[in-house]
Amino acid sequence: MSQSIGLFGLVFAILIPLALVSAQIQTISPSLTVNHNSRLVQSNASQYSQYYQMVSGPAPSNRFSAPEQYDIRDHAPHMVLTTQNQAAPYSRYITNTKYSGNSLWIQGKMNWTQYAVVPQGSIVPLLAISATKGIGSLNFMDRDEQMYKYNFYFYPKSHMTFYADKTGWNVFSFACGNMSSNTVIIYVTAANQAFNLQYHMLQQQMQDESRRFSLLSNITKAKHDSAKNSIGNIR
């Protein structure tokens, strides 16, 4: 990987909760590609709370769980969101997209996405949709730009999970039946960073409410003084 990738990785790690940036991750294999022109909204993990769960017991021993057969008929999303920052109703996506290829999604309670910010120590549900079942590979690049390949048996609809054990970028896709899926990007923030951001947002909301209250109080006082003066003039 080029030095520019490492530099961008450092900049992203500092600015991701605050800035709107371009994805500059280069092509690292035919199955792991990010559109250079895509713009990803970077934010704190609370914005993506539907896409992860915090581990309540012992931490998983593996970063990825093995795929399990899954029926999406009763779990279809309302919206789908891609790494190109495009959103569409699921019904329109099914109608307007060639649905014969492989696709990989982060499965939320309401929507599916291909990009998310999650806190360290969380579990992220994934949904792999394959045109065929059989042995395939999950291709993964971690924050250190190390490539890993996991061989799994994929079903036409497979549910699996990702354990966010380390902070930083995580980029992955899968291939099955000689077809590669889209890329999924997960940025993992430190747990205390997510808390600090939420606390800062709460402080900001409180300050906004205080300003609104002060404004309403001043307006009410002005109306009262005006009415009082009018009554005094009548006398």
C-alpha positions in Angstrom: 0.0 0.0 0.0 1.2 3.5 -0.7 2.3 6.0 2.0 -0.7 8.1 1.2 -3.0 5.3 2.4 -1.2 5.3 5.8 -1.5 9.1 6.0 -5.2 9.1 5.2 -5.7 6.3 7.8 -4.1 8.6 10.5 -6.1 11.6 9.4 -9.4 9.6 9.4 -8.6 8.2 12.9 -8.5 11.8 14.2 -11.3 13.4 12.2 -13.8 10.6 11.6 -16.3 11.7 14.3 -16.4 15.2 13.0 -15.8 15.5 9.3 -17.2 14.6 5.9 -14.4 13.0 4.0 -13.7 11.1 0.8 -12.9 7.4 0.9 -9.3 7.1 -0.3 -8.7 3.4 0.2 -7.1 2.0 -2.9 -8.1 -1.2 -4.6 -6.4 -4.0 -2.6 -7.9 -7.0 -4.4 -10.7 -7.6 -7.0 -13.1 -8.1 -4.1 -12.1 -5.2 -1.9 -12.7 -1.9 -3.7 -14.0 1.4 -2.6 -15.2 4.1 -5.1 -12.7 6.9 -4.9 -15.4 9.5 -5.5 -17.7 8.2 -2.7 -18.3 10.5 0.2 -18.9 8.8 3.5 -20.6 10.6 6.4 -18.3 10.1 9.4 -20.0 10.5 12.7 -20.1 9.0 16.2 -21.3 5.5 16.9 -24.6 6.6 18.4 -25.8 7.5 14.8 -25.4 3.8 13.9 -26.8 2.3 17.1 -29.2 0.0 15.2 -26.3 -1.8 13.6 -24.5 -3.1 16.6 -24.9 -4.6 20.1 -22.4 -4.4 23.0 -21.0 -7.7 24.3 -22.6 -8.5 27.6 -20.7 -11.6 28.4 -17.3 -13.1 27.5 -15.8 -11.6 24.3 -16.0 -13.8 21.2 -12.9 -15.9 20.4 -13.2 -15.3 16.7 -13.5 -12.0 14.8 -16.1 -13.5 12.4 -18.7 -16.1 13.2 -19.4 -18.8 10.7 -22.3 -18.1 8.3 -25.7 -19.5 9.3 -28.6 -20.0 6.9 -31.0 -17.2 7.2 -34.5 -16.3 6.0 -35.0 -12.6 5.2 -38.7 -12.8 4.3 -39.7 -11.6 7.7 -36.6 -9.4 8.2 -36.5 -7.2 5.1 -35.2 -3.7 5.7 -37.0 -0.4 5.1 -34.0 1.2 3.5 -30.6 0.2 2.1 -27.6 2.5 2.2 -24.4 1.9 0.2 -20.8 3.1 0.6 -21.5 5.5 -2.2 -23.8 7.4 0.2 -26.9 6.4 -1.7 -30.1 5.4 0.1 -33.1 3.7 -1.4 -36.2 1.9 -0.2 -35.6 -1.8 -0.2 -38.5 -2.5 -2.5 -37.0 -0.1 -5.1 -33.6 -1.6 -4.6 -34.9 -5.1 -5.4 -36.8 -3.8 -8.4 -34.1 -1.6 -9.9 -31.0 -3.7 -9.2 -29.6 -6.8 -10.9 -30.2 -9.0 -7.9 -28.3 -12.0 -9.3 -24.9 -11.2 -7.9 -23.4 -11.3 -4.4 -24.0 -8.6 -1.9 -22.8 -8.0 1.7 -24.7 -5.8 4.2 -24.5 -4.7 7.8 -27.9 -5.7 9.1 -29.6 -3.1 11.3 -32.9 -3.3 13.2 -34.6 -1.2 10.5 -32.2 -0.8 7.6 -29.2 -2.4 5.9 -26.0 -0.4 5.2 -22.6 -1.0 3.8 -20.8 1.5 6.1 -21.1 2.1 9.9 -19.2 3.5 12.9 -19.4 1.2 15.9 -17.8 1.2 19.4 -15.0 -1.1 20.3 -16.2 -4.3 21.9 -19.5 -4.4 19.9 -21.0 -7.2 17.8 -22.0 -6.2 14.2 -24.6 -8.5 12.4 -23.8 -9.1 8.7 -25.9 -10.5 5.9 -24.3 -12.2 2.9 -26.5 -12.7 -0.1 -25.0 -15.1 -2.6 -26.2 -16.2 -6.1 -25.1 -19.7 -5.2 -24.3 -21.7 -2.1 -20.9 -23.4 -1.5 -17.4 -22.8 -0.2 -16.3 -19.2 -0.5 -13.9 -16.7 1.1 -14.3 -13.7 3.3 -11.5 -11.2 2.4 -10.7 -8.8 5.3 -8.3 -5.9 5.7 -7.7 -4.5 9.2 -6.5 -1.1 10.4 -2.8 -2.1 9.9 -3.6 -2.9 6.2 -3.0 -6.6 6.8 -5.0 -8.9 4.5 -6.8 -12.0 5.9 -8.8 -14.6 4.1 -11.4 -16.8 5.9 -12.9 -19.8 4.1 -16.6 -20.4 4.9 -19.6 -22.2 3.5 -22.0 -19.6 2.3 -25.8 -20.2 1.9 -27.9 -18.2 -0.6 -28.8 -16.0 2.5 -26.2 -16.2 5.3 -26.2 -14.5 8.6 -22.9 -13.9 10.4 -21.3 -11.5 12.9 -18.2 -9.3 13.1 -16.6 -8.6 16.5 -15.2 -5.1 16.7 -12.2 -5.9 18.9 -9.8 -3.2 17.6 -10.2 0.5 16.8 -9.7 1.8 13.3 -10.8 0.8 9.7 -12.1 -2.6 8.8 -12.8 -3.4 5.1 -14.1 -6.6 3.9 -16.1 -8.4 1.2 -16.8 -12.0 0.3 -16.6 -14.2 -2.9 -18.6 -17.3 -3.7 -19.3 -19.0 -7.0 -16.6 -17.0 -8.8 -18.4 -13.8 -8.0 -17.3 -11.1 -5.5 -19.6 -8.9 -3.4 -19.5 -5.2 -2.7 -17.2 -3.8 0.0 -18.4 -3.2 3.5 -16.6 -0.6 5.7 -16.7 -0.5 9.5 -14.9 2.1 11.5 -14.4 1.1 15.2 -14.1 3.9 17.7 -12.8 3.6 21.3 -15.6 3.1 23.7 -14.6 6.2 25.8 -14.4 8.3 22.6 -18.0 7.3 21.7 -19.1 8.3 25.3 -17.2 11.6 25.2 -18.9 12.5 21.9 -22.3 11.6 23.2 -21.6 13.7 26.4 -20.5 16.6 24.2 -23.7 16.3 22.1 -25.8 16.3 25.3 -24.0 19.4 26.6 -24.6 21.1 23.3 -28.3 20.2 23.4 -28.5 21.5 27.0 -26.9 24.8 26.0 -29.3 25.1 23.0 -32.3 24.5 25.3 -30.9 27.1 27.8 -30.6 29.7 25.0 -34.1 29.0 23.8 -35.4 29.3 27.4 -33.6 32.6 27.9 -35.1 33.9 24.6 -38.6 32.9 25.5 -38.2 34.4 29.0 -37.0 37.7 27.5 -39.9 37.7 25.0 -42.4 37.0 27.8 -40.9 39.8 30.0 -41.0 42.3 27.2 -44.7 41.5 26.6 -45.4 41.9 30.3 -43.5 45.2 30.5 -45.3 46.5 27.4 -48.7 45.5 28.8 -47.8 47.1 32.2 -46.8 50.3 30.5 -50.0 50.4 28.5 -52.1 50.0 31.6 -50.0 52.8 33.3 -50.6 55.1 30.4 -54.4 54.6 30.7 -54.4 55.6 34.3 
